[in-house]
Amino acid sequence: PGFLVNRLLMPYLNEAVLALEEGAASIEQIDQAMKEEGWPMGPFTLIDALGLDICAEAGKVLWQGYGDRMKPASAWERLLELKRFGRKSGKGFYDYTQGGPADPGRPDSSFEKEIEAVRSKAGPSAGSGQAAGFSAERLMVLLINEAVLALQEGISSASEIEIGVMAGLGYPASKGGLLHAADAMG
């Protein structure tokens, strides 16, 4: 389910949303951390570019196929209710209503209130709104775990995974690929 690239990508994107729900960091901090890791854009910018409705649907397919390890974060549903589909609707995780096609988006304080409401509904385990800390490794490990599972299941070869991650997801070739990053992490 989900094809290889979506199977790797969606847990990464979902974990970014979970980190936001927990209060581990802001949208901008998470995006910046992943850009510093070498990604061409952060996960929230990517979701807004792809379309939140498309990402949410891909997430559902993966959840049905792989069970609770792919369970979507609560904020996906709230964003869909608000029709915040990303760039195409003018708002997603960022607000794009002020500029033209090249608008990079701006933080949206009204959306921060929505995230706080999601946190409140989720209860104490979702965080208290205080930053619990965020590391880019949190998202990278999920990509790596899915890549290793795909290898173990015989879904793809190591080279196919590396090509998919670099060509399909934009992971920097200068880093030697995702599985190379896993070897470096130990």
C-alpha positions in Angstrom: 0.0 0.0 0.0 1.1 3.5 -0.7 4.0 2.6 -3.0 7.5 2.9 -1.7 8.0 6.7 -1.7 4.7 7.4 0.0 5.3 4.6 2.5 8.5 6.3 3.5 7.3 9.9 3.3 4.0 9.7 5.2 5.4 8.5 8.6 7.9 11.3 8.3 5.2 13.9 7.6 2.9 12.4 10.3 5.6 12.5 12.9 6.2 16.2 12.2 2.5 16.8 12.9 2.6 14.7 16.0 5.6 16.7 17.2 3.7 19.9 16.6 0.6 18.5 18.5 2.9 17.6 21.4 4.3 21.1 21.5 7.9 19.8 20.8 8.5 22.7 18.5 6.7 25.2 16.3 5.9 24.7 12.6 8.7 27.0 11.7 11.2 25.3 14.0 10.4 21.8 12.7 10.6 23.0 9.1 14.0 24.7 9.8 15.4 21.7 11.6 14.7 19.5 8.6 16.1 22.0 6.1 19.3 22.1 8.3 19.3 18.3 7.9 19.6 18.8 4.2 16.0 18.5 3.0 15.0 21.0 0.3 12.0 22.1 2.4 10.5 21.3 5.8 7.7 18.8 6.2 4.9 21.4 6.7 6.0 23.4 3.6 5.9 20.1 1.7 2.5 19.1 3.0 1.2 22.5 2.0 2.7 22.1 -1.5 1.4 18.6 -2.0 -2.1 19.3 -0.6 -3.2 18.3 2.9 -6.2 16.4 1.5 -3.8 14.3 -0.7 -1.5 13.6 2.2 -4.4 12.7 4.5 -5.8 10.3 1.9 -2.4 8.7 1.4 -2.1 8.4 5.2 -5.4 6.6 5.4 -4.4 4.1 2.8 -1.2 3.4 4.7 -3.0 3.1 8.0 -5.4 0.6 6.5 -2.5 -1.4 5.1 0.0 -1.3 7.9 -2.0 -0.7 11.1 -1.3 1.5 14.0 2.3 2.3 13.2 0.8 4.5 10.4 -2.1 5.9 12.6 -2.6 9.6 11.5 -2.1 12.4 14.0 -5.3 14.2 15.2 -4.5 17.5 13.5 -5.0 16.0 10.0 -8.7 15.6 10.6 -9.0 19.1 12.1 -7.2 20.7 9.1 -9.6 18.9 6.7 -12.6 20.1 8.6 -11.2 23.7 8.3 -10.6 23.1 4.6 -6.9 24.1 5.1 -5.6 22.1 2.1 -2.4 24.0 1.8 -1.2 26.3 -1.0 -4.1 25.5 -3.3 -6.7 26.7 -0.8 -4.6 29.6 0.5 -4.0 28.2 3.9 -2.6 25.0 5.3 0.1 25.0 8.0 1.1 28.3 6.6 -1.0 31.2 5.3 -0.5 32.0 1.6 -3.3 34.5 1.1 -1.2 37.7 1.0 1.1 36.9 -2.0 1.2 35.5 -5.5 2.4 32.1 -6.7 5.8 32.5 -5.2 4.5 33.3 -1.8 6.5 31.4 0.8 3.7 31.4 3.3 3.6 33.0 6.7 2.9 31.7 10.2 -0.8 32.0 11.1 -1.7 32.7 14.7 -5.3 31.5 14.2 -4.0 28.1 13.2 -1.9 28.0 16.4 -5.1 28.2 18.3 -6.5 25.2 16.4 -3.4 23.2 17.3 -3.8 24.1 20.9 -7.4 22.8 20.7 -6.2 19.5 19.2 -3.7 19.3 22.1 -6.5 19.9 24.6 -8.7 17.2 23.1 -5.8 14.7 23.0 -5.2 15.0 26.8 -2.1 15.2 28.9 0.0 12.9 26.7 -0.2 15.4 23.9 1.9 17.9 25.8 1.2 20.9 27.8 1.9 23.5 25.1 5.5 23.8 26.5 8.2 22.8 24.1 9.4 19.3 24.9 12.3 19.6 22.5 12.6 18.5 18.9 15.4 16.8 17.0 15.5 16.2 13.3 16.5 12.6 14.1 12.9 12.0 15.3 11.6 12.3 11.8 14.7 10.7 10.1 14.4 7.5 12.2 10.8 6.9 10.9 12.0 7.1 7.3 14.9 4.8 8.1 12.7 2.3 9.9 10.3 2.1 7.0 13.2 1.8 4.5 14.6 -1.1 6.5 11.1 -2.8 6.7 10.8 -2.5 2.9 14.2 -4.1 2.5 13.3 -6.9 4.9 10.0 -7.5 3.2 11.7 -7.7 -0.2 9.6 -4.7 -1.5 12.7 -2.9 -2.8 16.4 -3.2 -3.0 18.7 -0.8 -1.1 19.6 1.0 -4.3 15.9 1.4 -5.3 15.2 2.9 -1.9 18.1 5.3 -2.1 17.1 6.4 -5.6 13.5 6.8 -4.5 14.4 8.9 -1.5 16.9 11.1 -3.4 14.9 11.5 -6.7 11.3 11.3 -5.2 11.7 13.0 -1.9 14.7 15.3 -2.5 17.0 13.8 0.2 20.4 15.2 -0.6 22.7 12.9 -2.6 25.6 14.5 -1.0 24.6 12.7 2.2 25.0 9.4 0.5 21.4 8.3 0.8 19.0 7.4 3.5 20.4 4.0 4.3 23.9 5.5 4.4 22.5 7.9 7.0 21.2 4.9 8.9 24.7 3.3 8.9 26.2 6.5 10.0 23.7 6.8 12.9 24.5 3.2 14.0 
